[in-house]
């Protein structure tokens, strides 16, 4: 089986030949250093909370996910995290699912379809708007059999960091 040498290169150098400039290499070195620093931050933060923490939650203004790397971190843009489709309010970071959740789910790592990710961040409506009409997402059946609006979120957006070994 042939190895695709281009896939072994960092994305910044793929498709380039012997014409890689000294500047390109220095930029790559800086980026790799940033990734080492970011991964260290990620591991230190997780170590503080212990191996049983599987979710980081924060609705504080300015809260953001802690990604394991800089280069593979999903971009938070208006396209990737659009405003709430119901009320138009911006979506904000609410919680992050950490990769150690996989250990607690007892997923078979030998399966090719096994779950694997670096981290997942969930963004929700900053106004926590609920569905406007009964029968839509977020509605529940009350004890008396009537539909009641639960106040649940109508729609979330998830950004996923790929596994570091991908």
ABEGO torsion letter per residue (X at the ends): XBBBAAAABBAAABGBBAABBAAAAAAAAAAAAAAAAAAAAAAAAAAAAEAABABBBBABBGBBBBBABAAABBBBBAAABBBBAAAGBBBBBABBBBAAAAAAAGBBAABAABBBBAEBBBBBBAAGBBBABBGBBGBBBBAAGBBBBAGBBABBBBBBBBBAAX
